[in-house]
Each structure stands twice: as structure tokens, then as C-alpha cells.
Amino acid sequence: MLPFILSPNDYRRLATLLRTLAPTTARPALVWLGLLRTATAIEADESVLYEGFVAALEALGPTFVKLGQIMATRSDLLPPELTERLGRLHDNVAPVPFEELREQLTIDLGGAPEELFAEFSSAPIAAASIAQVYAARLKTGEDVVVKVRRPGIEAVMRADLRLLAAAARVVERRAPALRRHQPVRAVAELSEALLEEIDFRIEARNQTEIRKRTTAFHVPLIHERFTTERTMVSTRVRGRSPNAAFRAEQPALARTLAPEAARGLLGMILIDGVFHADPHPGNILVTSDGHLALLDFGSVGRLSAKRREQVLVVLGSLVDADVAAVSDVLMEWAGRSGPPPPALEQGVERFFLRYSPDSGRPIRLAEAVSEFISIARDNALTLPPDLLLLMRTLGIAEGLARTLDPDIDVVAAIAPVVVRAFASRFEPKALATRALRTFKELDQILAIGPEAIRRGIGRISRDGLVIKVSVSHLDELPRAVKRAGESLSLGIVVAALIIAAGIVTIGNDDQLASLGRLAILILSGVGLIAFLVRLSRRD
């Protein structure tokens, strides 16, 4: 977490934030909360509040644009109407004049760009809030693009993150209802993600890793010689955006590419475990030879082997409608222990009825993902960020496929990838990996088990065994215990009398013994009748 020290510049930035938020967000929020009267009903509409909030984030710059894009993935916490608007956030801005970048670029490259490249254009071909992109040509003749971080952006982002950290501390301390969402931890994770995104060395490593793994997409080659924290050089890819205009001009190629895009992106998720997390048409090109190329690897998701297995459990459960399995996975994802709440299992069961293969209705992946997240939100289950990023990516991937082919059956298109992912779990290498993981866990249990048992026995010997019982109607407990004790005592006495009666009936046949037998038999009968009456009257 960034240190909680605010400088005078931070306070000036805070004033800027408040001035920006006030006109577009503060007034609609007060109207919506009923704290301010308005002459029109429009201002009281939630949509006005959401639109104003999104506009304010765009105006505040890259930190808050990225914050909004991350918030767009939190459908388990935020209203769908808000996350849908946040998903449309963009950060196109006017480019910085090249002369303001020249000194920084010269330092990073180790020389003037005009000297290091055979050709270099000082007019940017793209500009966003974090970086600008320039076209160049290496002396070997290869066309490349040079991505340059905007000057001063790191200082601005760090100041914004300090303010967000301070706000998160206040929220966590003053708003108990929001404490379970761990705002301090969330801001810490946001800070780490944003500072990584502006370090182009990390983006270059992500791009190189996916280039090695994927066969479904063309991924540009990174030129490591020119890549630094603030500058990245990669091979230039030329092509067309896979949008509606492309589909209209080349419908046959668009229909061919649609399932390839869906399968390629899902293969990254389920098989590779490393995936492009923002595959919208602006980050994909159709090359002249009819292939798809991925661009911009600033946002990359990662899934561990265990997480991929859990996702496969959920997908496999769609076939046999295993409500318990999916409910258990959701509880584990949310870090909750104990049995799943009844409403959770009911929600999962309704989900299966709507989206099972036997439902007979066309399945839209984005709709199914949204409903699945709603089940978690309705049961106060907070899902981990990597899964929400995965679910958002699936929705974007479906949108890309439907842009290329509106009639595509996305579920049928991705089915071969799901089957392949299931099959890969039983390959020798996967089995060996799982066996090794199991043996390591067993070894840990054997290593710490004896010491844990020794400590447990020592604590019981020292403090005794404490059993905590949770009873719903606790006020009735003393009366119930008393009734049970009285019934038990009476039962024991009656049992003793019956046994005594049985013994004396086989004793001597003198007169005194006969009187004793008669008395015991009478007492036994009376006791048995009293015991039965008591049982019949018990609540």
C-alpha cells in the first residue's frame, strides 16, 4: 500500500477532483438520495447519476478511467446499469506535442530516434491517456511501432492513488457495511495493477508470453533492445478492425473468423491460463492474409491451474445440473465456510433450468455470465478479481464474435475447446502435476500434523474441552433440558421397578414375600403408566 502521506500537490489534486466531480456527480447524487429538491424529475433518475459519474471519471484522467474499467468488472457488487456504462469508458485524448517527448524518448532509446531508426514519424498514429504510438522503420527494413509513455503520467497516477488510499481508509473505518468489501485491500490491488500497466517492460513480457503460447492469433514481436519502462517497440501489424463495416464488405471471411476468435480466446483462458483481458475490436486487426492479430497487452489476465479446474467444474455441471458442486465452488470462490445458503442453491438451480443443454433456448454467453454473477451478488458472495476479469473477457469475446457473425452459436463454437480442456486434465503431464500437488499437501499435513495434535492435546489438558453450541430458540433450552432430565429420571426408576418385579416373582412363596411382590408390581405398574402419560404430554 502506498504510504499515507499527502503533500501540498496532493491537496491541490484533491481540489481538482472535487471541482470535477461536483457538477456532474454531487448534485444528482444528492437529488437521488432525497437530500436536495429539484424542479425536474430527470435529475432524480439513477441513469443521470451514472452518466455523470462516468463523464467525471473520463475527465479526471487515466487513473480514474482505469478505475472505472476495473469497476466495470465488479458486477457482483455494482448495479448492472452502472457497470454497463463503465464498460464503455474510453481514454482518447489530444496527443502531447512530440517535442515534449523527445528528451524522454532519447534517454530511453539511448540516442535520438532519427539516428536509431531508418525512418521515424513524429506524428502519432494513436494517442491515449497513458501513451502515444509512433510509426518507425528499423535499419533492417522492418516496420515497427514505438509506444511512448506520456511525460509526468506516473506522478499524477501516484498522487491519485494516494488520495484513493486515504479515502479507502476512511470508508473502512467509518462505514461498517462496506468493510466486508475490504476497500483498503482493493485500492492496494488497484495501485499494483495500474503501476504495472504503465511499466512497458511488464507489457512486453506479457506480449512475448502470449506470442509463444497462442496459435489462434498473430501477436507482434517485441524488440527488446528498444524496450524500457517508458518505451516499447514492436513489429507493426497492418489490417482492418473486425467491425460491422468489415463484416458488410467481407461477410464470408467474417463468418469464418467469428468462431476462430471465440475458440482462440477461450483456449487462452482454459488451456494456457494467460489471456488478453480486453479483446474488443479496437485491439484486434484482420490482416491482409485473413488472420486475426492481437494488439495492446496492457491488460492481461492469469488463471492458476486450480482456478481453471474450478471453472471446468462449473462448465461440466451444466451437463448434469450438479447444483451442489456449483454452490460449493461459489462458496469457495467467495472464501465462505459452512453450508451454502438455501437461496444460493435455489438460484443455481434456476440458472441450470435456463441455461442447460435441454432448455431448448438459445444461450447468450454474456447474458449467462451476468446472471451467474447476479446469483453471487444476491447471496452477498464477493467473487475474486481474476474470475470477474475472466467473466468480463468472455462477454467481450462473445461481442467480438457476434460483430463478425450475428447468427453465430457461441456455445457450439467454443464446445471443442471445453472438451479439449477436460481431456487435457487426464494427460500424463497433468495427472503427474496433480499427483505431485497432492503429495506435497500430504507431506505438509504429515509434517505439521504431529505438532498440531500435540498442541491440541496440551491445550485440552490445560484449559479443558470447550464446546460451543448455537441454538435458535435459546430461551426454551432450560425448560427442555429440565423436561428431559425429569423424563430420564422417571424412566430409570420405572425400569428399576420392573426389573425388581421380575426378580421377586421368581422368589420364595411365603406370605411376606407375596405381599412384597404385590407391592413392587403395583409400584411398577403405576410408574409405567406415569411415564407413558408424561411422554404423551411432552411438547
C-alpha positions in Angstrom: 0.0 0.0 0.0 1.2 3.5 -0.8 2.2 5.5 2.3 -0.5 7.6 3.8 1.3 10.9 3.4 -0.3 13.7 1.4 1.7 16.5 0.0 0.6 20.1 -0.9 0.4 18.9 -4.5 -1.9 16.0 -3.4 -4.3 18.5 -1.8 -4.3 20.6 -5.0 -5.1 17.5 -6.9 -7.9 16.7 -4.4 -9.4 20.2 -5.1 -9.3 19.4 -8.8 -11.1 16.1 -8.2 -13.8 17.8 -6.1 -14.3 20.5 -8.7 -14.7 17.9 -11.5 -17.0 15.6 -9.5 -19.3 18.3 -8.1 -21.2 19.4 -11.2 -21.7 16.0 -12.8 -22.0 13.7 -9.7 -22.6 15.5 -6.4 -25.9 17.3 -7.3 -27.5 14.2 -9.0 -26.4 12.1 -6.1 -28.0 14.4 -3.5 -31.2 14.6 -5.5 -31.2 10.8 -5.9 -30.7 10.4 -2.1 -33.6 12.8 -1.5 -31.3 15.4 0.2 -31.9 18.1 -2.4 -35.1 19.1 -4.2 -35.2 19.6 -7.9 -37.6 21.1 -10.3 -37.4 18.3 -12.8 -37.7 14.5 -12.3 -34.9 13.9 -14.8 -32.2 14.8 -12.2 -33.6 12.2 -9.8 -33.1 9.4 -12.3 -30.4 6.9 -11.5 -29.3 7.0 -15.1 -28.4 10.7 -14.8 -26.3 9.9 -11.8 -24.5 7.1 -13.6 -23.8 9.1 -16.7 -22.5 12.0 -14.7 -20.2 9.6 -12.8 -18.8 8.1 -15.9 -18.3 11.5 -17.5 -16.4 12.7 -14.4 -14.1 9.6 -14.5 -13.2 10.4 -18.1 -12.5 14.0 -17.2 -10.2 13.0 -14.3 -7.7 11.2 -16.4 -6.0 7.8 -16.7 -6.1 6.7 -13.0 -9.9 7.2 -12.8 -10.5 5.8 -16.3 -8.7 2.6 -15.3 -10.5 2.6 -12.0 -13.8 2.8 -13.9 -12.8 0.0 -16.2 -12.0 -2.2 -13.2 -15.2 -1.2 -11.6 -17.0 -2.4 -14.8 -15.8 -5.9 -14.0 -17.5 -5.8 -10.5 -20.9 -6.8 -11.5 -21.1 -8.8 -8.3 -21.0 -5.6 -6.3 -22.4 -2.8 -8.5 -25.7 -2.4 -10.4 -25.7 -3.7 -13.9 -26.8 -0.3 -15.2 -23.7 1.3 -13.9 -21.2 -1.5 -14.9 -22.6 -1.4 -18.5 -21.9 2.3 -18.7 -18.4 1.9 -17.1 -17.6 -0.7 -19.7 -17.9 2.0 -22.4 -15.2 4.2 -20.8 -12.5 5.3 -23.2 -9.4 7.4 -22.7 -8.8 9.0 -26.1 -7.1 12.4 -25.6 -5.3 15.0 -27.6 -1.7 14.0 -28.2 1.2 15.6 -26.5 3.5 17.5 -28.9 6.4 15.4 -29.9 9.0 18.0 -28.7 7.7 17.4 -25.1 8.5 13.7 -25.5 11.8 14.0 -27.4 14.1 14.2 -24.4 12.5 11.3 -22.6 12.5 9.1 -25.7 16.1 9.9 -26.4 17.1 8.9 -22.9 15.2 5.6 -23.1 16.4 4.6 -26.6 20.0 5.6 -25.9 20.0 8.0 -28.8 17.9 10.3 -31.0 15.1 8.4 -32.7 16.2 9.8 -36.1 19.6 8.3 -35.6 18.5 4.9 -34.4 15.7 4.2 -36.9 15.9 4.4 -40.7 12.6 6.3 -40.6 10.7 7.8 -37.7 7.4 9.8 -37.9 6.9 12.4 -35.2 3.1 12.4 -35.9 1.4 9.9 -33.6 -0.7 7.2 -35.2 -2.6 6.8 -31.8 -2.9 8.7 -28.6 -4.4 7.7 -25.2 -4.1 9.0 -21.7 -1.1 6.8 -20.8 0.8 6.5 -24.0 1.2 7.6 -27.6 2.2 5.4 -30.6 4.5 6.4 -33.5 5.4 4.6 -36.7 9.1 3.9 -37.5 11.3 1.6 -39.6 14.3 -0.3 -38.4 17.6 -0.1 -40.3 16.9 -3.7 -41.2 13.8 -2.6 -43.1 11.2 -3.9 -40.7 8.3 -1.6 -39.9 7.7 -1.1 -36.2 5.6 0.9 -33.8 7.1 2.9 -30.9 4.9 3.2 -27.8 5.9 6.1 -25.5 4.6 6.9 -22.1 3.2 10.4 -21.7 5.6 12.6 -19.6 4.6 13.1 -15.9 1.8 10.5 -16.0 3.4 8.4 -13.2 3.5 11.3 -10.8 -0.2 12.1 -11.5 -1.2 8.4 -11.0 0.7 8.1 -7.8 -0.9 11.2 -6.4 -4.4 9.9 -7.4 -3.6 6.5 -5.8 -2.6 8.2 -2.5 -5.9 10.0 -2.4 -7.8 6.8 -3.1 -5.8 5.0 -0.4 -6.8 7.8 2.1 -10.4 7.6 1.0 -10.4 3.8 1.4 -9.1 4.0 4.9 -11.9 6.5 5.9 -14.5 4.2 4.3 -13.2 1.1 6.0 -13.1 2.9 9.4 -16.4 4.8 9.1 -18.7 2.5 7.0 -19.0 -0.9 8.6 -21.4 -2.1 5.9 -18.7 -1.6 3.3 -15.9 -3.1 5.4 -16.5 -6.7 4.1 -15.5 -5.5 0.6 -12.1 -4.6 2.0 -11.7 -1.1 0.3 -8.1 -0.7 1.6 -7.0 -4.0 0.1 -9.0 -3.2 -3.2 -7.1 0.1 -3.6 -3.8 -1.6 -2.9 -4.5 -4.2 -5.6 -5.6 -1.3 -8.0 -2.4 0.5 -7.3 -0.3 -2.5 -8.1 -2.2 -3.2 -11.3 -2.1 0.4 -12.5 1.6 0.9 -11.8 2.3 -2.4 -13.6 0.3 -1.3 -16.6 2.4 1.9 -17.1 5.6 -0.2 -16.9 6.1 -1.3 -20.5 8.6 -4.0 -19.6 5.8 -5.9 -18.0 3.5 -5.4 -21.0 6.4 -6.6 -23.2 6.8 -9.8 -21.2 3.0 -10.5 -21.3 3.0 -10.0 -25.1 6.0 -12.3 -25.6 4.5 -15.0 -23.4 1.2 -15.0 -25.2 3.0 -14.9 -28.6 4.8 -18.2 -27.6 1.6 -19.9 -26.4 -1.2 -18.9 -28.9 -1.6 -20.3 -32.4 -5.0 -18.8 -33.0 -3.8 -15.2 -33.2 -0.9 -13.3 -34.7 1.0 -11.4 -31.9 3.6 -8.8 -32.8 7.2 -9.4 -32.0 8.8 -7.3 -29.2 12.2 -5.7 -30.0 13.8 -5.9 -26.6 16.7 -3.8 -27.5 14.5 -0.7 -27.5 12.1 -1.6 -24.7 12.3 0.1 -21.4 10.0 1.1 -18.5 8.6 4.0 -20.6 9.1 2.9 -24.2 8.2 -0.3 -26.1 9.0 -1.2 -29.7 7.2 -4.0 -31.5 6.6 -5.1 -35.1 3.9 -3.1 -36.8 0.7 -5.0 -37.9 -1.4 -3.6 -40.6 -5.0 -4.6 -41.0 -8.7 -3.7 -40.6 -10.7 -3.6 -37.4 -13.2 -6.5 -37.3 -16.2 -4.2 -37.0 -19.6 -4.0 -38.7 -18.2 -2.3 -41.8 -15.7 -5.1 -42.3 -18.5 -7.7 -42.0 -20.5 -5.8 -44.6 -17.7 -5.8 -47.1 -16.3 -9.3 -46.5 -19.2 -11.4 -45.0 -17.7 -14.8 -45.8 -14.4 -14.1 -44.1 -16.2 -12.5 -41.2 -18.3 -15.7 -40.7 -15.1 -17.8 -40.8 -13.2 -15.7 -38.3 -16.1 -15.4 -35.8 -15.8 -19.0 -34.3 -12.0 -18.8 -34.6 -11.9 -15.7 -32.4 -14.2 -17.3 -29.8 -12.3 -20.5 -29.7 -8.9 -18.8 -29.6 -9.8 -16.5 -26.7 -11.4 -19.3 -24.7 -8.3 -21.5 -25.4 -6.1 -18.9 -23.8 -8.3 -18.9 -20.7 -8.9 -22.6 -20.1 -5.8 -24.2 -21.6 -3.0 -21.6 -21.4 -4.1 -19.8 -18.3 -2.9 -16.4 -19.7 -5.3 -14.3 -21.7 -5.8 -10.9 -23.3 -8.3 -9.3 -21.0 -9.6 -6.6 -23.3 -10.2 -8.2 -26.8 -12.6 -5.6 -28.2 -12.4 -4.8 -31.9 -10.1 -1.8 -31.3 -7.4 -4.2 -30.0 -7.8 -6.7 -32.9 -7.0 -6.5 -36.5 -7.8 -8.7 -39.5 -4.5 -9.0 -41.5 -4.3 -9.0 -45.3 -3.9 -12.8 -45.3 -7.2 -13.2 -43.4 -5.8 -13.9 -39.9 -6.6 -12.2 -36.6 -3.9 -10.2 -34.8 -4.0 -9.1 -31.1 -2.7 -5.7 -30.0 -2.2 -3.9 -26.7 -1.3 -6.3 -23.9 -1.5 -3.8 -21.0 -4.5 -5.7 -19.6 -3.7 -9.4 -19.2 -5.5 -12.0 -17.0 -4.0 -15.1 -15.4 -5.7 -18.2 -14.0 -4.0 -20.7 -11.9 -4.3 -24.4 -12.7 -6.6 -24.8 -9.7 -8.8 -21.9 -10.8 -9.1 -23.4 -14.3 -10.2 -26.7 -12.8 -12.9 -24.9 -10.8 -14.1 -23.2 -13.9 -14.3 -26.6 -15.7 -16.3 -28.0 -12.8 -18.9 -25.2 -13.3 -19.0 -25.8 -17.1 -19.2 -29.6 -16.6 -22.0 -29.1 -14.1 -24.2 -27.6 -16.8 -24.5 -31.1 -18.3 -25.7 -32.9 -15.3 -27.2 -29.9 -13.4 -25.0 -30.6 -10.3 -26.3 -27.8 -8.1 -24.3 -28.8 -5.0 -21.0 -28.8 -6.9 -21.5 -25.3 -8.3 -22.7 -24.0 -5.0 -19.6 -25.3 -3.2 -17.4 -23.7 -5.9 -19.1 -20.4 -5.4 -18.7 -20.6 -1.7 -15.0 -21.4 -2.1 -14.5 -18.5 -4.5 -16.1 -16.1 -2.0 -13.9 -17.5 0.8 -17.0 -18.6 2.8 -17.2 -21.6 5.0 -20.2 -23.7 6.1 -23.2 -25.0 4.1 -24.4 -22.8 1.2 -27.4 -20.6 2.0 -30.7 -22.1 0.6 -31.2 -19.1 -1.7 -27.8 -19.8 -3.3 -28.8 -23.4 -4.3 -32.2 -22.2 -5.5 -30.5 -19.6 -7.6 -28.1 -22.1 -9.1 -31.0 -24.5 -9.8 -32.9 -21.8 -11.7 -29.7 -21.0 -13.6 -29.4 -24.6 -14.8 -33.1 -24.6 -15.8 -32.5 -21.6 -18.0 -29.1 -22.5 -19.5 -28.8 -26.3 -19.5 -28.5 -28.0 -22.9 -32.0 -29.3 -22.6 -33.5 -25.9 -22.0 -34.3 -25.5 -25.7 -33.5 -21.8 -25.7 -30.5 -20.1 -27.5 -27.8 -19.3 -25.0 -26.1 -16.0 -25.0 -22.8 -16.2 -23.1 -22.8 -12.6 -21.8 -26.4 -13.0 -20.5 -25.5 -16.3 -18.7 -22.4 -14.8 -17.2 -24.3 -11.7 -16.0 -27.0 -13.9 -14.4 -24.3 -16.1 -12.8 -22.7 -13.0 -11.2 -26.1 -11.9 -10.0 -26.5 -15.1 -8.1 -23.3 -14.3 -6.2 -24.4 -10.7 -5.6 -27.8 -11.7 -4.4 -26.2 -14.0 -1.8 -23.6 -11.5 -0.7 -20.8 -13.5 -2.2 -17.8 -11.4 -3.3 -16.0 -13.1 -6.2 -12.2 -12.8 -6.7 -10.9 -10.3 -9.2 -9.3 -12.9 -11.6 -12.7 -14.6 -12.1 -14.5 -11.4 -12.7 -11.9 -10.4 -15.2 -12.4 -13.8 -16.9 -16.2 -13.3 -17.0 -15.9 -9.8 -18.4 -13.4 -11.1 -21.1 -15.9 -13.9 -22.0 -18.6 -11.2 -22.6 -16.2 -9.1 -24.7 -15.2 -12.2 -26.7 -18.8 -13.0 -27.4 -19.4 -9.5 -28.5 -16.5 -9.7 -30.9 -17.7 -13.0 -32.4 -21.3 -11.6 -32.8 -19.9 -8.5 -34.5 -18.3 -10.7 -37.1 -21.3 -13.1 -37.3 -24.6 -12.0 -35.6 -26.1 -15.5 -36.1 -23.2 -17.4 -34.5 -24.0 -20.0 -31.8 -21.1 -19.1 -29.5 -21.7 -22.1 -27.1 -21.4 -24.5 -30.0 -18.4 -22.7 -31.4 -16.4 -23.0 -28.1 -17.6 -26.5 -27.2 -14.4 -28.2 -28.8 -12.2 -26.0 -26.6 -14.1 -27.1 -23.5 -13.8 -30.8 -24.5 -10.1 -30.3 -25.1 -9.6 -28.6 -21.7 -11.4 -31.5 -20.0 -9.3 -34.0 -21.9 -6.1 -32.2 -21.0 -6.7 -32.8 -17.3 -6.1 -36.5 -18.0 -2.9 -36.2 -20.0 0.1 -37.8 -18.3 1.7 -34.4 -17.5 -1.5 -33.0 -16.0 -2.0 -36.2 -13.9 1.6 -36.1 -12.7 1.3 -32.4 -11.8 -1.9 -33.0 -9.8 -0.3 -36.1 -8.1 2.7 -34.0 -7.2 0.5 -31.3 -5.8 -1.5 -33.9 -3.7 1.7 -35.5 -2.4 3.1 -32.0 -1.4 -0.1 -31.2 0.5 0.0 -34.7 2.2 3.7 -34.1 3.1 2.7 -30.8 4.7 0.0 -32.5 6.7 2.4 -35.2 7.9 5.0 -32.6 8.7 2.7 -30.3 10.8 0.2 -33.0 11.9 2.0 -34.4 15.0 2.9 -31.0 16.3 -0.7 -29.7 15.8 -2.0 -32.8 17.6 0.5 -32.3 20.5 -0.5 -28.7 20.9 -4.2 -29.6 20.8 -3.8 -32.2 23.5 -1.8 -29.8 25.6 -4.5 -27.1 25.3 -7.2 -29.6 26.2 -5.2 -30.8 29.2 -4.6 -27.2 30.3 -7.9 -25.5 29.5 -10.3 -28.4 29.1 -12.6 -29.0 26.1 -14.9 -26.2 25.2 -17.9 -26.9 23.0 -19.8 -24.0 21.5 -23.4 -24.7 20.7 -25.7 -22.5 18.6 -29.4 -22.9 19.4 -32.1 -21.0 17.6 -34.7 -20.8 20.5 -32.3 -20.4 23.3 -34.9 -19.2 25.8 -36.6 -22.6 25.6 -33.4 -24.5 26.3 -33.5 -24.6 30.2 -37.2 -25.9 30.1 -36.4 -28.5 27.5 -33.3 -29.7 29.5 -35.4 -29.9 32.7 -38.1 -31.9 31.0 -35.6 -34.3 29.5 -33.9 -34.8 32.9 -37.2 -35.5 34.7 -38.3 -37.9 32.0 -34.9 -39.6 32.1 -35.0 -39.9 35.9 -38.6 -41.3 35.9 -37.6 -43.7 33.2 -34.7 -45.1 35.2 -36.8 -45.5 38.3 -39.6 -47.3 36.4 -37.0 -49.6 34.7 -35.6 -50.4 38.1 -39.0 -51.3 39.5 -39.8 -53.5 36.5 -36.6 -55.4 36.9 -37.2 -55.8 40.6 -40.7 -57.1 39.9 -39.3 -59.6 37.5 -36.8 -60.8 40.1 -39.2 -61.1 43.0 -41.8 -63.0 41.0 -39.5 -66.0 41.0 -38.6 -65.8 44.7 -40.0 -67.7 47.7 -43.7 -68.3 48.0 -44.2 -67.3 51.7 -46.8 -64.8 52.7 -44.4 -61.9 53.4 -42.7 -62.4 50.0 -46.1 -62.5 48.3 -47.0 -59.1 49.9 -43.7 -57.6 48.8 -44.1 -58.9 45.3 -47.6 -57.4 45.1 -46.3 -54.0 46.3 -43.5 -53.9 43.8 -45.8 -55.0 40.9 -48.3 -52.2 41.8 -45.5 -49.6 42.0 -44.1 -50.7 38.7 -47.4 -50.5 37.0 -48.1 -47.0 38.4 -44.6 -45.8 37.4 -45.0 -47.2 33.9 -48.4 -45.5 33.5 -47.0 -42.2 34.8 -44.0 -42.5 32.4 -46.3 -43.1 29.4 -48.6 -40.3 30.3 -45.6 -37.9 30.6 -44.3 -39.0 27.2 -47.8 -38.4 25.6 -47.9 -34.8 27.1 -44.4 -33.8 26.0 -44.2 -30.9 23.6 
